[in-house]
Amino acid sequence: MILKLFKQPQAIIGFLFITSLLIFSFYWPSMLDVDKTEALKLQDFLYDDDGRIIDAPPYSPSQVPPLGSDMFGKHIFYQVIDGAKYTILIALGIALFRILFSVGITLINPKSNFSFVNDIVQATLYLPTAILAYIFINSLIMKQSMEPMSTIKLILLQCLILIGVGVPPLISTFSNEIKAILKKDYITNTFALGSKKVYVYYKHVLPELSTKLVLLFAQQVVQTLILMAHLGVLAIFIGGSAIVVLGDIFAPMPVAIPLAGEWAGIIGMNFAKIKAAPWAILTPLTFFAMLIFALNLIIQGIQNCLETNKS
Amino acid sequence: MNFSLKSYLKRLRSIILGILIIGILPALLFGTNTQVEQNVWEYSIRNLKYPLFPDVFEKYQYSMTIFFAALLSGLVAALILTFFTTLLPRFLQRIVYGLLTFLESLPDLFIVVVLQFTVIYIYQSTGILVANISNVYNNPIYLLPILTLAILPTIQLFKIALLLMKDEQHKPYVTVARAMGLSRFYITIVHVFRNILTSLVQYYKTIFVFMLSNLFIVEYVFNLNGIMNVLLYTKGVAFMVTALMIAIPFSFLFEIAESNTIKVNKQEEEEAA
């Protein structure tokens, strides 16, 4: 199947875009020949040649090329490039674990119809995933504010919530798929010949599921990205946030800034200032759109492969 | 119309159970929040407390107006666009299809923000306020949220309708109608469209679920006081009641649509056999 995927130009384009973004995100300081700490530092004021202050943040794209800066004077472009690796890796990881967990849970007892899970799936149809994740993460943050926990534990718990939100619908899809496969004649024969369950699952069920798994994985990555963007708007950042006080003494303005530099965090941080610095939120959103488009190209390629397989 | 109360009640039972589980789980996992003492029927946004009843009905009505107006306008727009696309030559159709695949991958948040900015930009450069971009006090806005909410479903419906149209145009009855000397225009409007509409109903679930998720982000960004905002800030019992308010009517719609699509499928199978 992978060989066939190489014949789909759109899938290759999508794949190349994501890989190059990842590589660029890891090695941008040496590629662009800039110092990382220098590029991501806070810039209080903008000075002209004589050393006079000419402007305060946020700077427009024309003042600070290429893409302007946010409320703290940080370059949006460098932030987005630096955040790409976190965003992509978090989304990939969450999607992967969603698939792993749901396949694992389904394979424990593939013949049951998971009525408990089915109830939850029926209910989650009417609740947006972002709200679902929000109520869970919000109570997690409440708990964290009362009894502090380490950052790593917080990130792990948040990721677990993001994984858990997506698992119930996947279980119901997989349980249908696996049931259909287990009904096939050759599986019944294999059992009759005395093979163990684990062997059948590993040798017959999983290979038959594999194309479907890849497709669902790519779709899950897209959904995770959208969910992350929504949570960013709700000011929930993966990796926790720190409160920084902006403004002067008479009008202090507490602003939550995310600790990890992923794109959803950049969106959420600048969302309140949407009218003052539109570029600060449009840039990460455009990158989100481009990433999702690249993923959709890959999905389209896989679907084309499946269709040619059938005919 | 065929609709069985029994299967609806069964579905309702599992929805209620599911919402109960979801409502209790956060408190179960992370402990109840004892710091904020508040009435069960109240919810707080930015430290201001609001009663749930009877405001929630007004908000519910407002949200549903936006939702169904967007759904209807999206459906109509998609059908009109499909009609004009089928009249285009083949290579232009392929371009339109490619463009749709691109537009489909735009996140809803992106569209909301871009539209908001376009309105602000038009206002700044020409002084004409096309539509209000945010809710202020008791002045509900309709035009922009409906427009925003309608865009993505329009694209999806348009794409599905195009695909269905492609399948439909090679069916024997179209060939017969062509042979009878009817014009392409007439066949498309009178015969093909009717058949597409019935097939389009099968995609109701994806569209509805997708639109509910979009409705939330539209309400949040435009600062509309709708049902989704209430859902976001309520906890415990109030959350369950609000969720049920959304779930019960929608599940009713789903049940009707589902039993009818099953009927259509059965008919097709019988015809095939």
Interface residues (C-beta under 8 A of the other chain):
Chain A: S115 F116 N118 D119 I120 V121 Q122 A123 T124 L125 Y126 L127 P128 T129 A130 I131 L132 Y134 I135 F136 N138 S139 L140 M142 K143 M146 V222 L225 I226 A229 H230 V233 L234 I267 I274 K275 P278 I281 L282 L285 T286 F288 A289 I292 F293 L295 N296 Q300
Chain B: R11 S14 I15 L17 G18 I19 I21 I22 L25 P26 A27 L29 F30 G31 N33 Q35 T101 F102 E104 S105 L106 P107 D108 L109 F110 V113 V114 Q116 F117 I120 K205 V209 L212 S213 L215 F216 I217 Y220 V221 M228 L231 L232 K235 F239 A243 I246 A247 F250 S251 F254
